[in-house]
Amino acid sequence: MVEQENEFYVPYGYRVPTQPLTPAPAEIIDSNPPATGWAVQQSYQPPRDPWGQMQTPPPAPPQKPPRRAGRTAAIVLLALVLAAIFGVGLFAGWQFSNYHNNTGTTAPGATSSSTTPAQSNGSSSSANSIQAQQEAAIAKIEPSVVELEVTTFQGQAIGSGVIIDSNGDIVTNNHVVSGEQSIRVVLSNGQAEQGQLVGTDAADDLAVVRITPFAHMVVAQIGDSSQLAVGQEVLAVGNPLGITETATQGIVSALNRSVTESNGVTISNAIQTDAPINPGNSGGALINLQGQLVGIPTLGAVNTESNTPANGLGFAIPSNTVKTAVQQILQNGR
């Protein structure tokens, strides 16, 4: 369309004369010419001179092509209009984006699959709730978890144990106290007590050590391991590598595993968990989010090719097995 404006057009219905015409005298030119060129073609009547001769209309002045400056101005104006439209669009988009991000809503009539503030708050509240449960569960079990320093003919071994009754009885693994000469029990408050081996259940790799009851002694609550489910959150509390009162977090990876220890003892119905279990964790506590003892961490898997511990593969003796074995030990004595 812009290109056509530069072409030269003759007004519709007006024929350009081929011979120059004698201009009419100034005094006989119509003093009120028609408004448009089109009207000139339909109503123009040539005046007659005093001699009665018809005067031929003067030739129309040649039209000059529009200046290029006009085209440039039009282009600049168009560019400004487009820039204004584009700027308004950007500003509107920015405003809409801010509104959406701040409120979590969309424009009327639009649908949204984004998370609403209520959903975000719900997820945050859920995470905070789980964290609060973990903290409460650890605080509940830690006072009943002890460190066992066992002296044998081969040297000294470190393990963990859990106080399970008001008599000062502590459950631990048999392999922790095997061959003991003396047992030193370090409480959660740092106080040390002398422990006495009450009895063992080698088949289940369990043992009971007793200390003298003390003031404000905390006893662990034993839970029902049959209620565990794969995927359930669990926590392991013990003294890995002698670092006291250490808690690790994981889930129940599997149930009813049958695992064999290096000494040949096979543990049936073992709980598999990915909560880190390291040397020194043996005999400690595996708990649920209610702080109940649901297992005794006993061993971790070993990669036979590299002879190194396998990450995330630990096993615990279920609490229901522990309850049965402890009752038998306490009835029979040593």
Secondary structure, 3 states (H helix, E strand, C coil): CCHHHHCCCCCCCCCCCCCCCCCCCHHHCCCCCCCCHHHHHHHCCCCECCCCCECCCCCCCCCCCCCHHHHHHHHHHHHHHHHHHHHHHHHHHHHHHHHHHHHCCCCCCCCCCCCCHHHHHHHHHHHHHHHHHHHHHHHHHHHHEEEEEEEECCEEEEEEEEECCCCCEEEECHHHHCCEEEEEEECCCCCEEEEEEEEEEHHHCEEEEECCCCCCCCCCCECCHHHCCCCCEEEEEECHHHCCCEEEEEEEEEEEEEEECCCCCEEEEEEEECCCCCCCCCCCEEECCCCCEEEEEEEEEEECCCCEEEEEEEEEEEHHHHHHHHHHHHHHCC
